[in-house]
Amino acid sequence: MKKSKYNFWDILAWICVIGIFIWLILKVLGIINTPVLLEFAPYFGATYLAGWFIHELKDNSKRLINFERFQKETIKEMHNLKLNYTKNHK
């Protein structure tokens, strides 16, 4: 079974994005007239999204560092194989 690349937090972040977008459209059109307390809900959602985005950046930077390390190790191994081949076939 293939594991989904989206986890709970990713889905929650997309729900927040869609919710804020819909709220903004309805607010601009004048359809929503909310009390002051509910006016802050999109800001809380945006704060969550900022935290989620920072977490994703950190996660992707770790993956990139691991990929760069793998690339350097592979280059070293290929260089060693090339040296061994040239030594054995002279």
C-alpha positions as CSV (number, residue, x, y, z in Angstrom):
1,M,0.0,0.0,0.0
2,K,1.4,3.4,-1.0
3,K,1.7,5.9,1.8
4,S,0.0,9.2,1.3
5,K,2.4,12.2,1.1
6,Y,0.0,14.4,2.9
7,N,-0.4,14.1,6.7
8,F,-3.0,15.6,9.0
9,W,-1.1,18.9,9.4
10,D,-0.8,19.4,5.7
11,I,-4.5,18.8,5.2
12,L,-5.3,21.2,8.1
13,A,-3.1,23.9,6.6
14,W,-4.9,23.6,3.2
15,I,-8.2,23.8,5.0
16,C,-7.0,27.0,6.7
17,V,-5.9,28.5,3.3
18,I,-9.2,27.7,1.7
19,G,-11.2,28.9,4.7
20,I,-9.3,32.2,4.8
21,F,-9.7,32.7,1.1
22,I,-13.4,32.1,1.2
23,W,-13.8,34.3,4.2
24,L,-11.9,37.2,2.5
25,I,-14.1,36.9,-0.6
26,L,-17.3,36.9,1.4
27,K,-16.0,39.8,3.6
28,V,-15.1,41.9,0.6
29,L,-18.5,41.3,-1.0
30,G,-20.2,42.3,2.3
31,I,-21.9,39.0,2.8
32,I,-20.2,38.4,6.1
33,N,-20.7,40.8,9.0
34,T,-19.1,39.0,11.9
35,P,-18.6,40.1,15.5
36,V,-15.2,41.4,16.5
37,L,-14.2,38.1,18.2
38,L,-14.7,36.1,14.9
39,E,-12.8,38.8,13.0
40,F,-9.6,37.4,14.4
41,A,-10.2,33.8,13.3
42,P,-8.4,34.3,9.9
43,Y,-5.5,35.8,11.7
44,F,-5.2,32.7,13.9
45,G,-5.4,30.6,10.8
46,A,-2.7,32.7,9.1
47,T,-0.5,32.3,12.2
48,Y,-0.9,28.5,12.0
49,L,-0.1,28.6,8.3
50,A,3.1,30.6,9.0
51,G,4.2,28.0,11.5
52,W,3.4,25.1,9.1
53,F,5.3,26.8,6.3
54,I,8.4,27.3,8.5
55,H,8.2,23.6,9.5
56,E,8.0,22.5,5.9
57,L,11.0,24.7,5.0
58,K,13.0,23.1,7.8
59,D,12.0,19.6,6.7
60,N,12.9,20.3,3.1
61,S,16.2,21.9,4.1
62,K,17.1,18.7,6.0
63,R,16.3,16.7,2.9
64,L,18.4,18.9,0.8
65,I,21.4,18.6,3.1
66,N,21.0,14.8,3.1
67,F,20.8,14.9,-0.7
68,E,23.9,17.1,-1.0
69,R,25.8,14.7,1.4
70,F,24.7,11.7,-0.8
71,Q,25.8,13.6,-3.9
72,K,29.3,14.2,-2.5
73,E,29.7,10.6,-1.4
74,T,28.6,9.4,-4.8
75,I,31.1,11.6,-6.5
76,K,33.9,10.3,-4.3
77,E,32.9,6.7,-4.9
78,M,32.8,7.3,-8.7
79,H,36.2,9.0,-8.6
80,N,37.6,6.0,-6.6
81,L,36.1,3.6,-9.1
82,K,37.6,5.5,-12.0
83,L,41.1,5.5,-10.3
84,N,40.9,1.8,-9.7
85,Y,39.8,1.1,-13.2
86,T,42.6,3.2,-14.7
87,K,45.2,1.5,-12.4
88,N,44.0,-2.0,-13.3
89,H,43.8,-1.4,-17.1
90,K,47.1,0.3,-17.9
